[in-house]
Amino acid sequence: MSSEEPKNASYLHVIQPQLLVWVLLTNSIGVGLVKHQGGTLDWVNILFGSLLGVFLILMRSYLSAFFDHPTSPTGTLHSDDPRYDMLKSMDRQTLLVIAMTLLTAGALVTVLLMVRHSLNLSALFMLGLAFLISFFGATPPLQLDKRGYGEVGEAILICNLVPAIGYLLNEPGLHVLLIMLTLPITLLYLALKIVQSLETYAFDRTHRVQSMVVRLDWLRAMQTHNYLVLFAFLFVAVFAVLGQPWSLTWPMFLPLLIGTFQIIQIQGIINGAPPRWKVLKLTAAGTFVVMAYLVSFTLWIS
């Protein structure tokens, strides 16, 4: 009994809970925009849309664990990788069963949406694209997560496709305002993923793990990070000039102070300062989460 409990609990360790929170947060942006524009909200569709995002993220995590398992023919994890012992304690087939169960649950939700006549062509296209990114991000032969493109796919999935699906389940077509609101958030998310990979850069490079930072190289990745944060806020300003309502624009500038501190820390590392990884990762997550939260909050209260 006692030996089974840790083993069963370990399957939950595959889940990345922060991704689930971020999916729900960005989904609320798409739904909030419908509310902001005076549209009618269908709460059943909102629930189904949230579940689809959660199922896609969880499926991707369990498929990745299945193909990374030490007994997998396609596994590339080294014995000194932090995930190695965790995955070794799990049954590989169980990971596949969980992933397929999540896929089936997502398919069932999709069928229910079709029965309710809630899936228009645009929503179906976005949902299909989200599935392809989630599935092929973890599955050979593409396995984008192992080729340095997984972070980009994850950013598009969480910051663009999830809110788009949430919006399209309540409206017949996309609105350009959704792109204006989510593009800066996407850039900040990519900057966050670079920060999270910088700490493990030496390990990833020596063990031939193809993360985005390894593909870009150390210095270029940090420079790219700074450009991503700068362009995120630059796009906010440009979109304001192009007609984005000021009531939605000014809250997006509030995380600028955090973003500036984020750039200062990266620039310090470039100049030779010792990195403070915990502070840097907290700052990067704060810039992304605060902007996403403020966008969602503003949409819901306006």
N, C-alpha and C positions, 0 to 999 in steps of 0.2 A: 504493500500500500504506500509506504513512505517513499519507496524507490520510483513508483509510478508517478507520484505527484510532481516532482521536479521535471520529469520527462514531459508530462502533459503541459506543464506551465511553460516549458521552453518554446512550444509552438507559438505562444503569444509574443515571444521576443522577436519574431520575424516582422511583426507589425511595427511600423514607424508612426506612432501616434500623432506626431506633429504634422505629418502629411495629411492625416484625416482631418485635423483641425483646420488646416489651411484650405483643404477642399471645401469644407463647409463654409469657411469665411469667403472664399472667392465665389462660391455658388450664390451666396447672399448678395453679392454685387449685381449679378445678372438679374436676380429676382427683385432686388431693390430698385433697379433702374425701371423695371416694369411699373412698380408702385409709384416711383417718382414721376413717370410720364402719365400717370392717371389710368393705367391699364387695370384690368380685372385679374386678380390673383387666384389661381386654382391651387389650393393647398395640398390636394392629393398629388398633383403634378410636381409641386415643389418638393414634397416628400420623396417621390419617385426619382426626381432629378438628383437629389442629395444622395440617395441610395446608390444610384448608378455611379456617381463619382467615387463614393467610398468603395464600392465593389471593384471598380477598375484599379484603384490604387492597391487594394489588398491583393487582388489577383496578381498584379505585377510583382508584388513583394514575395508571394509564395512561389510563383513561377521562377523568379530569380533564385530563391533559396533551393528549389528543386534542381536547377541546372548548375548551381554552385556547390552542391553537396559533394563532400569528399569522395563518395562512391560513384559520382556521375562521370560518364565518359567524357563529358564536355567541361567538367569542373577544372577551374584554374586556380583555386585557392591554395595558398601555401600553408604549411602547418603552423607557421608563426603569425598567420593572419588572425585578427581578433574574432572573426566570424567562424573560424575553422572548428574549434571545439564545440561551439554552440550548435552548428549544423550537424556535426558528427553525432551529437546526442539524439538527433531526431531521425525518424524513419523516413527515408526519401519518398516512398510511395504515398505516405500519409500527406506529405507536402503537396504532392500532385493531386491527391483527392480533394484537399482543401481548396486548391487553386481552381479545379474544375467545378467544385460546388459553388464557388463564388462566381465563376463564369456562367453557370446555369442560372444562378439567382439573378444575375444581370440580364440574361436573356429573357427570363420570366417577367422581370419588370418592364423590359422593352415591349414584350407581347401585350402586357396589360395597358401600356401607354397607347399601343396601336388599337386595342379594343376600345379605348376611350377616345380614339380619334385625336390624340394629342400630339402625335409625331408628324410634323410636316416635313417636306423634303429637306429643308435646311437643317432642321434638328436631327434628322436621320443621317445626313452627311457628317455633321459635327460629331455625332455619337460614333459613327463608323470610324472616323479619323481618330477619335479618342481611344477606341478599342485597338486600332492598329498600332498606335504609339505605345500603349500599355503592353500589348501582347508581344510585339517584336522588339520592344525595349529589353525584354528578359529572355526571349526565346531565340535559339539558333535557327537559321544561320546568320540572321542579321545581328541579333543580340546587341542592340545599340548601346546598352549600358557598358559594354566591354570595349567599345570602339571610340569612346570619348564624346559620344553624342547623347548619352542618356540624360545628362543634365538639361540639355536644350529641349529634348522631348518632354521631360518632366515639367519644365517651365511652361511650355506651350499647353500641356495638358491641364495643369493646375490653374494657371493665370489667364488662359484664353479660352480653351474649349469648355471647361467646367462652367464658367459664368455664361458663356454663349448658349450652352445647353439649357441652363436654368432660365435664361431669357426666352429662348425659342419655345420652351414648353408652355409659355404663357402668351407669346406674341407670334405672328406669322412670319416675320422677317427680322433680320438683325438691324440694329441702328448704329450709325457711325459713332455715336457717343460712347457705346460700349467699348469700341476699339480705343478711343481716346482715354478712357478711364483705366483700361487694363494693360495697355502697352508699357507705361512707366512702371507698373507693378511687376510686369514680366522681366524688365531689365534689372530691377532690384532683386528679384528672385535669382536670376543668373549670377549676379554679384555675390549673393549669399552662398550659392553652390560653390563658387570659386573659393570663397573664404573657408568653407567647410573642408575643401580638398587640399588646401595649402598645408595644413598641419601634417597630413599623411603623404605629402609629395615625395619625400625621400624614400619611404617604404614603397609607394606605388611605382616609382621609377625603377628602383632596384629589382622589384618583383614583376615588372612589365605589366602593371595594371594600367589600362588605358582610361584614365579620367580626363576630363576636359583640361585640367591644369597640366597634366603630363603632356597632352597633345599640344597645348599652347607653349609649354615650357614655363619655368618659374617666373622669370622677369616679365615676359609677355603676358602671362596670366594676371599678374598684379597690375600691370598697366591697363589691361582690358577691364579689370575690376573697376578701376578708377573712372574709366570712360563710361562704363555702364551706369554707374551712379550719377555721374554728371549728365549724361544724356537722358536719364530718367526724368530729372527735374527740368532739363531743357525742353523735353517734349511736353511737359505740363505747361510751361510758358507758351510754347508754340501753339498748343491746342487752345489755350485761352484766347490767343490772338485770332485763331481760326473759328471761334464761336462757341467754345465750351463755356457753359454758364459759370460766372464767377463764384456763385454759391457752392459749386462743386469743385472749383479750381483751388481756392485759397486753402482749404483743409489739406490738400495734397502737398502744399509747401511746408506744412508744419514739421514733417520729419527731416527737413533739410539740414537742421542742426545735427541730428544724429548721423545723417549721411556724410556731412562734412567731417565729423569726428572719425567716421569709418575710413574715409579717404586719407585722413591725416595718419591714422595707424598704419595703413598699407604703405603710404609713402615713407613712413619711418622705417619700416622693414626694408624697403628698397634701399634706403640710405644707410642701412647697417644696424638699426636698433633691434634689440632682442624682441621677438614677438610675444605678445600676451594673448594666447590663443582664445582663452575663455572670454576675455573682454571683447576681443575682436568678433568672435562668433555671436556673442550676445548683441553687440552693436549692429551687425549685419542683419540678424534676425529681427531686431527691433525696427530698423529702417523699413524692411519689407512689411512686417506685420502691422506696424502703426499706420503706414499709408493705406494698406488694404482695409484695415479696420475703419479708418476715417472716411474712406470712400463709401464703404458699406453703410456706416452710421449716418453719414450725410444724406445718402439716398433715401434711407428709411424714415428720417425725421423731416425731410423737406416735402 
